[in-house]
Amino acid sequence: MQSRLFTSRLPGRIISAWAVCFLAGCALVQSPAERAGNIALAAGFTPIELTDLKLRAFHKLPTDKSAKRLIVYIESDGAPWPWPDEPPADPTPLKPLVISLAAADPGPAVAYLSRPCQYLPENQLANCDPEFWTGGRFREDAVAATSSAVETLKLLSHASDVSLVGYSGGGAMAALVAGRRDDVKCLVTVAAPLDIAAWADSIGVSRLRQSLNPADVAARLKDLPQTHFRGMADQAVPPPSASRFLASVPAARVIDRIEFDHQCCWQRDWAFLREQSCLRQ
């Protein structure tokens, strides 16, 4: 699946329609999209719209195009479900945790990538398949679209390889993307459901039967440098739900934080945690 960029006349200045409100300050009370955009723009990121994929991205690149590696942060599944059997009407994440991690990353080439259907205006969201944030959130076309977007971001950065960082469901997506690429040199997951069947069983919800399971491709990643962070107090993604994946990658570094849950305190401690991961290489 190929992606197409919505660009201005100047090739070096890639801007998307979804950033208009970020730049203009459309409302006194910021929406989740505006909050995320403002964080990214304040950190020097440029917004990108991957129009064919219903994905949104920001990137920060060195002016001399000297970076050899691009670090891509992949968003979580997004907005929480109001009830176990009632998905959100809009999957846009309510909290800017992942974009904040990307904005704080000191790497010379860094990108943030949303998941399908996030940050869309109402008229476009109405035409977006809800399976992208429900039972099919990790289905083949979602993974293929994400990998295609990573390729586009890599080409824009002139990097030779990539590192993937994913939080929560974004970690599962990062593992699935890494399993089909040969240019990933570091995989980092944070509070991620790396075995989605075990995860669903552990919290008592229906399995994502239309989705691919990272645990099924873990053996392909056994030689890849990787770091997996788990919160021991995480009730949304209980740590044992990653056990089958981790058993297939015995050389991976697993860092367990006893006091952390699903939200706390990844953003607060990210500067320290990042230096403990393969991103430091």
ABEGO torsion letter per residue (X at the ends): XBBBBBBBABAABBBBAAAAAAAAGABABBBAAAAAAAAAAAAGBBBBBBAAAGBBBBBBBBAAGABABBBBBBBBAEBBBABAABBBABABBABAAAAAAAAABABABBBBBBBBGBGBBAAAAAABBAAAABAAAABAAAAAAAAAAAAAAAAAAGBABBBBBBBEAAAAAAAAAAAABAABABBBBBGBBABAAAAAAAAGBBBBAABBBAAAAAAAAAABBBBBBBBAABAABBAAAAAAAAAABAABBBBBBAABBAAOBAAAAAAAAAAABAAAX
